[in-house]
């Protein structure tokens, strides 16, 4: 049975579900403004799932290792599994997921995934640690998928909002074709206005926007009517996704260490782009944070 673990600082309160170790609420305790998307199934039933052990979609939802095929749905299984609460304190919480006989049927590696949440002032920190407890190298990806309410304030229009990158990005976005990424050809920069991407009605008509090897380590959600903003800061993330269903009242800012299969995929897991190779007994760590302004 899933439960919610609540942590708070003097500025913000976060709630994390044991189901998927998923962030379910990020509240400004002074204004009672909810920044995180609240899982309305009309648009999208999740809020901020953890993507593991793959990011994105596999061709035909399967992959091959040697002569054996495995099936796995988009973004992997961690988001649908129950995590153990290792520790819960006033301002922090620690969750853990370990391999099972069932996970080995779809992902033939033994792993431990630990996720730590901590609030400090108006900032939420999220740390990942993946440990390879198998006897061989493990291949995997991990990513974050937090979605933020747009608009944040009554009376605002979605068209008042924009995404702002920390640095000038001279590359652009790549697109998905039937859920698979097309890295062929030059990326599209037409959505940029300087460092900004306005949230127009047609921005996500081709599904998610995928950026590769960006210069920025911070991406902000801002608007033209007031100073309220959300800043997502990340490290060790060679890919970034921006996404919302057509007309949905939210936008996702998604730091990824991994990406969907390419349009030319042959299902060979050893050739998949974006995979991390982790030696036996070693740990991989990454993190991101959300600053509520």
Secondary structure, 3 states (H helix, E strand, C coil): CCCEEEEECCCEEEEEECECCEEEEEEECCCCEECECCCCCCCCCCCEEEEEECCCCCHHHEEEECCEEEECCCCCCHHHCECEEEEECCCEEEEEEECCHHHHHHCCCCEEEEEEEEEECCEEEEEEEEEECCCCCEEEEEEEEEEEECCCCCCCCHHHEEEEECCCCCCCEEEEECCEEECCCCCECCCEECCEEECCCCCCCCCCEEEECCCCCEEEEEECCCCCCEEEEECCCCEEEEECCCCCCEEEEEEEECCCCECCCCCEHHHCCCCEEECCCCEEEEEEEEEEC
